[in-house]
Amino acid sequence: MAYHLKTPGKLVGDVYWKGDNTWTETYDDRKQFSSRSAANAVKATTTTLNGVTYQPKWFSNSTVVEE
């Protein structure tokens, strides 16, 4: 089974994680993961800015989808 991340777009429907800190509207360009745990690891990405660690909104709103 393959997995991918998607999140609601602001101006369009869903957008998909492409990798390299980018999202795409094109379903075929999405990054696929071989396991749910690998997709969840990307979804759990955090950022630290000025000593504050947070999860970017695009990851906190994302969903791991099984294909």
C-alpha positions as CSV (number, residue, x, y, z in Angstrom):
1,M,0.0,0.0,0.0
2,A,1.1,3.6,-0.7
3,Y,0.3,6.7,1.4
4,H,0.4,10.4,0.7
5,L,-0.3,13.7,2.5
6,K,-3.0,16.1,1.5
7,T,-4.4,19.3,3.0
8,P,-7.2,21.6,2.1
9,G,-6.1,24.4,-0.3
10,K,-6.9,28.0,0.2
11,L,-8.1,28.8,-3.3
12,V,-8.5,25.3,-4.8
13,G,-9.5,21.9,-3.6
14,D,-6.9,19.6,-1.9
15,V,-3.2,20.1,-2.3
16,Y,-0.7,17.3,-2.0
17,W,2.8,17.1,-0.4
18,K,5.4,17.0,-3.2
19,G,8.5,17.1,-1.0
20,D,11.3,19.6,-0.7
21,N,9.0,21.9,1.4
22,T,6.5,22.2,-1.5
23,W,2.8,21.4,-2.1
24,T,1.2,20.8,-5.5
25,E,-2.4,20.8,-6.9
26,T,-1.4,18.0,-9.3
27,Y,-2.3,14.6,-7.8
28,D,0.3,12.8,-10.0
29,D,3.1,14.9,-8.6
30,R,2.5,13.9,-4.9
31,K,5.1,12.2,-2.9
32,Q,4.2,8.6,-2.1
33,F,5.3,6.8,1.1
34,S,5.7,3.1,1.5
35,S,4.4,3.1,5.0
36,R,1.9,5.0,7.2
37,S,4.7,5.7,9.7
38,A,6.9,7.4,7.1
39,A,4.0,9.6,6.1
40,N,3.2,10.4,9.7
41,A,6.8,11.3,10.3
42,V,6.6,14.0,7.7
43,K,3.2,15.1,9.0
44,A,4.8,15.6,12.5
45,T,7.3,18.0,11.2
46,T,8.0,20.9,13.5
47,T,9.8,24.3,13.1
48,T,11.6,26.3,15.7
49,L,11.7,30.1,15.3
50,N,13.0,32.4,18.0
51,G,13.1,29.6,20.5
52,V,9.5,28.6,19.9
53,T,8.8,25.2,18.4
54,Y,5.5,24.8,16.5
55,Q,3.9,22.6,13.8
56,P,3.3,24.6,10.6
57,K,-0.4,24.9,9.8
58,W,-0.1,23.0,6.5
59,F,1.1,20.0,8.4
60,S,-1.2,20.2,11.3
61,N,-4.2,20.4,8.9
62,S,-2.9,17.6,6.7
63,T,-4.2,14.1,6.5
64,V,-2.4,10.9,5.7
65,V,-4.3,9.1,2.9
66,E,-4.0,5.4,2.1
67,E,-4.2,4.7,-1.6
